[in-house]
């Protein structure tokens, strides 16, 4: 794949996530390539998260919290992403889905790369126009949900976005306690 084809796929993902999912699922990358892409996504996500944490201004009179260590951010990012793939797989299968673990990994890793691009844009925006940062994060979250619904629908061959929505809700019920456990400052 070239940079141009990746850009076209990114635009297709936003415009027609179901078509993008079918195109991604037809790629059938090897397991080694999938895990390498997973690791790259985790590292890039960590770098961007740390960049955002370090660039967000602290209100006057308050002390900036110390940044989290890189291993903690890497572990949380990898754990959350792997847990979401596993939850989407198990819950989807439980309600009649047909996706393989690798199918869901391809789609989740691709979405993660798109979210990293959105986070980089958010980081740049936070440095130039910090008042728009929260709006950009909210828009990214909504768009990610929209894409995930379509990706799950295509991967599991549900034929219903409602089933995809159920997979997301049930997966969140499974994954959130584990993600909170991975977060050292989590309110447990």
N, C-alpha and C positions, 0 to 999 in steps of 0.2 A: 504494500500500500504506500502511496505517495502522500505528501502533505496535502496536495489538492484533493485527493480522494478522501482523506480523513476529514478535511473541511467540508466536503460535500456530504459525507456521512453525518457529520455533526449537524449540518443544516437540515438534512432529512430527518434526523432524530427529533428535532424540534418541530418540524412541520408535520411529519407523518411517522410517529414513533413505531407504529405497527409495521410499516414497510422497512424501517431501519432495523427493527428486531429480526425480521425475516432475512434481511441481508446479512446481519451479524451472525445469525444462527447457521447460515449456509457456509460460512467461512471454515468452520470445523478446525480451529487451530489445535495443535497438539497439546497434551497436558503440560509439558515443560514450558511451552510458550504462554499458556494460561497462568501458571504460577509465577513466571517471570513478570508478566504484565501486572499480576496482583501485587507482587513485591514492589514494582516500580510505582504503582498507584499509591501504595501505603507510604513509601518514602516521600513522594511528591506531596501527598496530602499533609504529612508531618511538617515538611518545610513551609508550606503555605500557612498552615495553622499557626506555627510558631511566628511566622512573619506577621500575621494578623494580630496575634497576642502582643507582640512587641511594638506594633505600630499604633495600636488603639491608645489615644491619649487618656491620661489619668486626670480626673478633675483636680483642680487646685486644692491643696490641703489634705489630700488623701495619699496614702502610700501605695505605690504600685505593687501588686502581688508578685512574688517571684515567678518567673516563667517555669512551666513544667519541664522536667527533664526530657530529653529526646527519647530515651528508651520507653518512658511511660507513654508518650504521645504515639510512638510507633506501635507499642503493644495495644493500646486502646483502639487505634485506627485499624490495625490488622484484625483484632478480635471482633470489633463491631462489624467490619465488612464480611468476615468469614461467618460470623453468627447470622447475619442477615441472609447470606446465600443459603446457609444450612436451613434456617427457618423457612425461607421461601420454598425450598425443596421439600421439606418434610410436610409443611402445612398444605402446600399445593398438591402433593401426592395424596394426602389424607382426604382431600375433597375432589379427587378425580383427575388431577393434573397429570400431564404426560412428560414434563420437562425432566431432563437429566441434570445432575449436579453441574456438569460442564456447561450445559446450555445456560443455566442461571449464572454461572461464573462469568461467562463471556459477556452477558448483558450487564451484570452488575459492575464488572471492571470497566466496561465502556462508559457506563453512566458515571462511575467514579472519576474517570478522566475528564468528562464533561463538567462535573462538579468542581474539579480542581481548576479548570479554566475559569469557571464562574467565580471561584474564590480568589483567583489572581486578579480578575477584574474588580472584585470587591475590595481587595487590598489596595489596588491603585486608586479606586474611588475613595476609599477611606483616607488616603493621603491627600487627595485633591479636594474632595467634597465630602467630609465626614458625615454630614447630615443625611446623605443618601445611602449610607452603608446598611442601615437596618432595612430599608426598602429593597435594596438589592438582595440581601440575604433572604427576605421573605419571598421575593419573586423567584429566587433560585429554588427554595423549598417547594413552592407550588408547582413549578415546572418539573422538578424532579419527581414529585408525586404523580403528575400527569403521565410522564414518560414511564415510570415504574408500573403504573396500571396497565399500560399498553404492552410493555415488555413481558410482564407476567402473563397477560392474556395470550400473547403469541407463543411464548415458551411452553406454557401448560396446555395450550389449545383449548381454552375454556369456551370461547365464543361469547363471553360475558365479562364486561368490566366489573360487574358487581361481585363475581367470584374473585377477581383479582383484588378488589377492595377488601374482601373478606380475608384473603391471604395476607394482605398487608396488616390488617388489624390484628389477626390472630398471631402473626409473626412478631408483631410489636409486643404483644402480651408475653410471648416467650422470650424475646431477645432483650427487652428493656431491663429486666432485673439483672441479667448477666452484664450488660454494658454498665449499669450503675455499680456493680460489684468491681468492675475494672477501673472505675473512676475513683481515685484515692480520696477525693473530697466529697464523695457522693453522700447525700443525706439518707442513711440507712437506719 
